[in-house]
Amino acid sequence: MQPLAGWRSTAIQRAGLTDSSLVVPTYERPAAITTLLDALLAVADTPADVVIVDGSRGHATEEALEAWVATNTARFDVSYVRSPAGLTLQRNVGVDASTGAFVFYLDDDCVPYAGYFQAIRDVFVRDTTVTVGAVAGAIVNNMGGALSWRWRIRFALGLAQRGEPGSYLDSGVSLPITHVPPFTGARRVQVVPGGAVGYRRAVLDRQRFSLYFSGYAQGEDLEMSLRVGREWMLLWCGDAHVSHNHAPQGRPDAAKKGYMEVRNRYFIWKRHATPAFASLVRFWLDFVYGIGVDVLEFVAHPTSIAPLQHVRGVLRGLLSCLTDRPRYDEPPARREYDVTFVALVDRRPAPLGVGAAPDALHVSAAS
């Protein structure tokens, strides 16, 4: 196992959901992570075990967290893990560093509303047959709008077939959910978002996020959903409200994003789809459509070259799929990271004349 280190600040009076953990992967976003912690402080149903997995190059995020812990009295434990960078890797580190029977994930630029965690946990608890493996939250600032013109044209051209929102098609696209109005209860879906979701630990004992997806990653939640969905039911909870306020930090440039989109989408399609000829044609033509949209966007707004950079990345990605097809052999799920925490108060500099904290004060994540 790979050893990793971190610190833990234990709550004086632990409350909230004591059988649940929240894992937050973060990268170069100290302001976003403290905003999220402020939001957790304001709600009563926070998981009692909050694990922040930091892949940042510097120490700004860790320092911001230490300052937050020093000035706030939380009802939940705050654990910090310094990790190699990579969204899927950091999510897997969070599995090994957390303890709850239910493991929630939030992106660091999300803000949960009161009752978010309780609503998702209630879905799991009411599932007496233990068939529900993952429950997504309702990202309320990304719902209830009109279907985007890009999707309307895609449907009109026959590049995608209409179906239930949150479904994955053999043509390699997942149907959007942004036009779905707010609802109550739970709906069955094929895809849950990685940044606003809860899993049973039993699921994560058998499936981990694929390390094919490295760095910033894109589509990793889609691939994980399709893999988990072979054995478990996936639901979308309309009563679990959260907002996603996209932070600009830590994101790739347009060319890298375009390259990654193509290769990742191809990888997922080859692994999970069994396309008929019509779906195969739709898969490739959809890239042509996307390139056309980027070119038109540049013509309409020539002051930004980002659309053309995106086209360059897409073309490079398409060529690479023909010459160097993406492949990855998924290893069996297992515990990979041995995370050892030291109490935060014991890792701070000791007063003059006082010795260092003894090793016995270190706490292993497995304990």
Steps between C-alpha positions, in 0.01 A plus 500: 500500500607856434561695823347847524503747787261758633352656811167483678310753707255313721171668590447576867135401465450275197152520345323465167499172309736280700477209255600717202817649354546788258800489265603820322782479245657841441774655289630857528172641636549623857214751481254245363577238765454741790174624347381139495600453865308817590194348333547173691517695825159652425310172459412240762517185288868508405686167505699480822813395307618758243811402301674751274742345250736766368701453181627859490864572419542761773372536855245782460203263533642326807578834665149628426353186658717532809390861540136399457525226763670742740218755474191276482341242729377220276262220596691267267855369482713663232769276351757627250695270267783615276468288189645462153290708259223347290125513555434125480807417706401752768148357513646155555731635772189637667346154511798366695525808724131507599301280734126543435261235373376763254763698309398836355700686237480872433708708264683772688298770319163356609281635780244262656169629632348401833371144483717398203688220675200382700285470187756277328559292811125451539485349150764245600331423833159448338656253255433187703606274214843668489491538123572874478872558460522874432273802543564831323404839630294760312730779380233769520689774318539263206137386469173626364638690202420457134670226304814659352503586131795266451289209621193612305704499179663168592154344538375666180794361302442153642843491666335392826175325574263638759462307822490534877726775640811347654508209254805385305455430129690258279606800293726600789307789657318530830171686478495835682311564822527880508151551353332281763294720737540463877326190635451303820573136564753289311537418131696215351794601279797336330746780577571681829735801525825437684491840669162472675428139593494247782607134480456201723842395623416149382507638144841661549633178650436338159547790258740794500525799268707403198857624497484506121373854561795706616544862598192724472303212341169515321243226464638306796163521675324371188732200475467425873121526474479252214726255681314526832165489321565142389446384858319782679212742449593867454256769610467877476352662812298813430487596869879519543578856390850621423646776284808467282687829463765421240838623623738600218815383679655161427339449158687408178524727196263451208740291288577255779131481588405418141764227475393350829129511411554296186724233648292461814175482309647241264632296793159496674315420177725208414475362854126535559311533169392232253410727209312406190623653174275806536636574849857455376439761229337735753802467729748628240269756340438658839864607510460663159195681636697618804780634282246690292351654813845613617576661166168684498563617856836644394341676202240652732759601763839533325661669801543161668706224339392242761252334258773451239735365768226257595468391136875440486476279810203308360675434167813386680288274720320346203828424326640343817196272534584358158876466555521435875166377630444565871513183705506422870474172691298564813659332803277346767380752757709493816635721773793687339589786733621478858410843637643594838364807678660700778286718724515855368585646840804272519649593164515873568832641621546436872556796734859581587642230726228244428587178319343369182178298508561131563442250219235330712267791430482408132172341396464264206200537272429133550453538872 
